Amino acid sequence: MASIETAEGKMTDTNFNQYFVDEDFIPNYGIEVVAGRAFSRDYLADDSIAFIINEAAAKQLGFTSRQTALGRKTTWGEKKGRIIGVVKDFHYKSLYYKVEPLLLHIYRNRLGTLSLKLASDNIPAVIADIEKQWKILAPHLPFQYSFLDQDYDYLYRAEKQLSKVVSVFSSLAIFVAFLGLLGLTSFSVERRFKEIGIRKVLGASVSSVVFLISHEFVKLILIALILAIPITYFVISGWLENFSQRITINPFVFAVAGGATLVVAWLVVSLILIKAAQSNPVDALRNE
């Protein structure tokens, strides 16, 4: 547990998360320093007296300005020093969690992971060379490594699997709905085949017949959209609540999806109706 001087000038015990790092951690990961400076080998005392906090920590300590956090006293065990910098909040946990206060300081005895940036097209060869050097420098420790993108992939693998499942079942639902629409339209046309023939004999145009019957299906589709859109919105909103940072749902997305569904359904219905309306009305009356 670290003790840090607050904005009121009082020392307070904190339960901030801590990262034990070296001078290369901040530049290697591209973390932005928003006040003060990062650790540097140009300052030999950084090993023993320098601390860095993130914006969340500065806010919790009561600092209204990042600059006012600089120089504040900090104690961790026997290590006493001051805050030399404030870094921009970055996610060091899953996006399910909000960014919590973080304290960074150099403590080489606690360093357990080596981070490397590889600038090479032949990654396997580089890994093999690193392993050789590792066995020379630390033969008593096993050589284990992972890539940062793979670690992130592991964190959100559940979301990817959920996306695949939703995509498969959504495609299946659309296919079944399409078949149902074809069947319902064909059944309705067959039932009203005589009516279509009589209207044609009385001078109705193909377009008027198509409009007369298709608008009934359009009403049903609109009712379905009115019921489905709120349910979908609440389901998606509930899923997004799992994340500390989330996007807002744009109503335009529902408008586009609903409009596309309506247009496709209307085209399917219209094609079947046009074919029926273009048939010889005499055949329709004879068959009846």
Rosetta blueprint (number, residue, H / E / L):
1 M L
2 A E
3 S E
4 I E
5 E E
6 T L
7 A L
8 E L
9 G L
10 K L
11 M E
12 T E
13 D E
14 T E
15 N L
16 F L
17 N E
18 Q E
19 Y E
20 F E
21 V E
22 D L
23 E L
24 D L
25 F H
26 I H
27 P H
28 N H
29 Y L
30 G L
31 I L
32 E L
33 V E
34 V E
35 A E
36 G E
37 R L
38 A L
39 F L
40 S L
41 R L
42 D L
43 Y L
44 L L
45 A L
46 D H
47 D H
48 S H
49 I H
50 A E
51 F E
52 I E
53 I E
54 N E
55 E H
56 A H
57 A H
58 A H
59 K H
60 Q H
61 L L
62 G L
63 F L
64 T L
65 S L
66 R L
67 Q H
68 T H
69 A H
70 L L
71 G L
72 R L
73 K E
74 T E
75 T E
76 W E
77 G L
78 E L
79 K E
80 K E
81 G E
82 R E
83 I E
84 I E
85 G E
86 V E
87 V E
88 K L
89 D L
90 F L
91 H L
92 Y L
93 K L
94 S L
95 L L
96 Y L
97 Y L
98 K L
99 V L
100 E L
101 P L
102 L E
103 L E
104 L E
105 H E
106 I E
107 Y L
108 R H
109 N H
110 R H
111 L L
112 G L
113 T L
114 L L
115 S L
116 L L
117 K L
118 L L
119 A L
120 S L
121 D L
122 N L
123 I H
124 P H
125 A H
126 V H
127 I H
128 A H
129 D H
130 I H
131 E H
132 K H
133 Q H
134 W H
135 K H
136 I H
137 L H
138 A L
139 P L
140 H L
141 L L
142 P L
143 F L
144 Q L
145 Y L
146 S L
147 F L
148 L H
149 D H
150 Q H
151 D H
152 Y H
153 D H
154 Y H
155 L H
156 Y L
157 R H
158 A H
159 E H
160 K H
161 Q H
162 L H
163 S H
164 K H
165 V H
166 V H
167 S H
168 V H
169 F H
170 S H
171 S H
172 L H
173 A H
174 I H
175 F H
176 V H
177 A H
178 F H
179 L H
180 G H
181 L H
182 L H
183 G H
184 L H
185 T H
186 S H
187 F H
188 S H
189 V H
190 E H
191 R H
192 R L
193 F H
194 K H
195 E H
196 I H
197 G H
198 I H
199 R H
200 K H
201 V H
202 L L
203 G L
204 A L
205 S L
206 V H
207 S H
208 S H
209 V H
210 V H
211 F H
212 L H
213 I H
214 S H
215 H H
216 E H
217 F H
218 V H
219 K H
220 L H
221 I H
222 L H
223 I H
224 A H
225 L H
226 I H
227 L H
228 A H
229 I H
230 P H
231 I H
232 T H
233 Y H
234 F H
235 V H
236 I H
237 S H
238 G H
239 W H
240 L H
241 E L
242 N L
243 F L
244 S L
245 Q L
246 R L
247 I L
248 T L
249 I L
250 N L
251 P H
252 F H
253 V H
254 F H
255 A H
256 V H
257 A H
258 G H
259 G H
260 A H
261 T H
262 L H
263 V H
264 V H
265 A H
266 W H
267 L H
268 V H
269 V H
270 S H
271 L H
272 I H
273 L H
274 I H
275 K H
276 A H
277 A H
278 Q L
279 S L
280 N L
281 P H
282 V H
283 D H
284 A H
285 L H
286 R H
287 N H
288 E L
